[in-house]
C-alpha cells in the first residue's frame, strides 16, 4: 500500500506531493522503466521497500526530497 499525502498551502501556488512508504509497506514506482523522473518527494520509512528503476531523478520540492530509511531495490544511480 502506498500512501500519498498532498500539502497545498494555496490553490494558486505550487503543491508539494509527498509519497510515504510506511513500515512494512511495499511500493512499486515504475520499476520496469530504464529511467524515472519522480516529480514528488519520496519518503521511505524503516522496514519498508521501494522497487524503482535503475536510474532515478528525484525532482521533489521542499526541504527533504528524499528520506531513505528503508530499502530501495533495483536502483543503481540516484540524481
Beta strands, then each sheet from edge to edge (+ up, - down):
strand 1: 3-8
strand 2: 15-21
strand 3: 26-29
strand 4: 35-38
strand 5: 41-44
strand 6: 49-52
strand 7: 55-58
strand 8: 66-68
strand 9: 71-73
strand 10: 77-78
sheet 1: 1+ 2- 5- 8-
sheet 2: 3+ 6+ 9+
sheet 3: 4+ 7+ 10+
end
